[in-house]
Amino acid sequence: MLLYLPFLAFSQENLNFYGSLESNSQWLQDDEELEFTAPPENFRSNNYFTFNFEYQGFTAGLQYEAYLPTPLLGYDPRLEGNEIASYYAGYKNEILDVTAGYFYEQFGSGLILRFWEDRQLGINNAMKGIRLGFRGIEHLELTALFGEQRVGFETSEGTIGGLDVNLDLSSWAGAEAYDLGLGASVVNRFQNAGEFENVPASVTAFSGRVNFNFANFFSELEAVYKQPDVLVYNRSITNQRETFGGSAWLLNFGYAIPGFGINATLRRLENFSFYSDRLAEGNQYNRQLINYVPALTKQHDYLLNNIYVYSSQPRLLLLTSQRQAGEIGAQIDLFFSLPKKSFLGGKYGTKFEFNYSNWAGLDSKFDIPDNTYTSEFFSRGETYFREVGFSVRKRWNKEWSGIYSITDIKIDEGVTIGSPLGFYFINAGIGVIENTYRLGRGRSVRLELQHLWTKNDRGNWAGGLLEYNFSPTIGIYAADSWNYGGDPAFHYYNFGGSYSHGSARIAFNYGRQRGGLICIGGVCRYVPENTGLSVNLQLSF
């Protein structure tokens, strides 16, 4: 079929077939030093095959998934098995956009609704139902949807309905000097209360947003309110006597000119978890999430920078062991560069990046006898995470370039291991030196040297990576993270490489996986320590 499809695509006028194949496999091995014992199913594989076609506005497709004999370590065990996991059919023209089946969607920034897929995180919370987009009125866009959310190979018990409206005011007014837009969304989750008492079957969230751009300045404000619902912990309702509403506020603004840019994001979340199944709240696999609340911190590429990472804390918990109401904080990114051939910039110029992020719990008072609380809107409580980072990017000559960074972190240990917050803090500093030397004809060598200093947790770390690219299509690497300050001290070594040819790519890695949070785009999943060989194959057609 793969050989036939490209021929068919070119043989039919206005008919286009395309798709992809991705396979991620893992062979786990016993590691006595790490005290890791491979499970009976020591071979695991996640496989995805997508197939789509387009013809004069009509589209259709499917995704077949196979997790054989079981999903990769750290993935949702509900994914075990193989079958056609999703399918869709649709039609689109200048006025209408209709889809039936499984689809992805986002309202605004995603604070109120986002259906998406990330295979590295094991997330696919697509909606199964119908979506209708309407563009028949100038400067106005409408999107309506209804259905159930994907859960493994099944769908959620709760149903979701939503409406999103966007109005381009500046275009409507004929303004060219600025951009002004308004947006509003409403999302409802309906789920039978069943045997539960005083539990609302219907919970609705409302959002409004405005974006304004003028010259080199840009800004966006979004606010969301969620109707009261019960509190859930570990798949149990913890408070049926009273329900609690939730809210979210997001402000993003910045300024950019050649050689300088600044961006700031402020966010406040209070009791702002939203799931298609009320009992799914807080599950470690991000299962049945309706909205998108990533950690707003710098996303790092280096091994040691990703040991102490932050995950957002939107939940309201009124437990004996843990009480929290949400989070409040900000992130600021500053970029500036020294021009080429200047006194300080040198022949090739120099780029600087500064990042600061600080997140804390809401300043709240908890009434233990009545099992309720009150919170201040602007006031901060206990710090959960604080990070300050500075990096320099410098090209020294035609062959040699480098990135040099230093980061200071303070994080609540409970964030890193999923335990109650506010008991123990980790302070760490991280330095990274990265240099790349280009040898010509697509060949290059890259060296990373890293160090993490801390008197807390597992002590100091040293890390490094050496990568050699024989050409733009083939490369190999060796890496190690050495926890020499720990007792005992471990080497988390890895060796691997990749080969690409056209639209095909194969990569392999053998070594140890450090246990902890793995985060992509501010969303995290937990992975236990393990040792083994992994192979990744990707092909598109």
HUFENJO-V988425 format. One line per field, one symbol per residue. ss: DSSP state (@ for helix, = for strand, . for the rest). phi: phi as a letter, one per 40 degrees, with the letter a starting at -180 (. if undefined). burial: b if it has 24 or more other ideal C-beta (glycine too) atoms within 12 Angstrom, else e. A space follows every 50 residues. Layout:
# HUFENJO-V988425
ss: ???
phi: ???
burial: ???
This chain:
# HUFENJO-V988425
ss: .@@@@@@@@@@...==============..=....=......======== =====..==========.........@@@.============...===== ===.===.....===.==....==..========.....=========== =..===============@@@@@....=============.......... .=============..=================..=============== =======..===========....=..@@@........=........... ...@@@..........==....==.=============...=...=...= =================....========================....= ============@@@@@.......================..======== ===.......===========..=========........========== =..==========..=====..=====..===========.
phi: .ccccdcccccbcgbbbaaabbbbbabcbcbcccfbbccdccbbabbbbb ababafgcbaaabcbbbbcacddgcdcccchaaccaaaaaaabcbbabbb hcabaabgcgcbaababacccgbabdcbibbbbbbcbdgbbbbbaaibcc bgcbbcccbbbabbbbbccccccgcbcabbbbaaabbbbbadcgccbfbc cbbbbbbbaabbbafcbbaabbbbbbcdaccbafgbccaccabbcbaabb bbaaaabdgaabbbbbabbbfbcabcbdccdgccbfcgccbbbcccbccc bcdccccbbcbcbccbbbbccababiaaiabbbbbabcccgccccgcbga bbbbbbbabacccbbbccdcfaabbccccbbcccaabbbaabbbbcacbb aabbaabbbbacdcccbgbdcgbabbbabbbbbbbbbcbgfgcabbbbbb abbacbfcgcbbaaabbbbcacbbababaabbccccbccbbbcabaaabb agcbabbbabibbccicbbbggbbbcbccabibbbbbbaba
burial: eeeebeeeeeeeeeebbbbbbbbbbbbbbebeebebebeeebbbbbbbbb bbbeeeeebbbebbbbbeebbbbbbbebbeeeeebbbbbbeeeeeebbbe bbbbbbbbbbbbbbbbbbbebbbbbbbbbbbbbeeeeeeebbbbbbbbbb bbbebbebbbbbbbbbbbeeeeeeeeeeebbbbbbbbbbbbeeeeeeebb eebbbbbbbbbbbeeeebbbbbbbbbbebbbbbeeebbbeeebbbbbbbb bbbbeeeeeeebbbbbbbbbbbbbbbbbbbbbbbbbbbbbbbbbbbbbbb ebbbbbbbbbbbbbbbbbeeebbbbbbbbbbbbbbbbeeeeeeeeeeebb bbbbbbbbbbbbbbebeeeeeebebeeeebbbbbbbbbbbbbbbbeeeee bbbbbbbbbbbbbbbbbeeebeeebbbbbbbbbbbbeeeeeeebbbbbbb bbbbebbbebbbbbbbbbbeeeeebbbbbbbbbeeeeeebbbbbebbbee eeeebbbbbbbbbbbbbbbbbbbbbbbbbbbbbbbbbbbeb
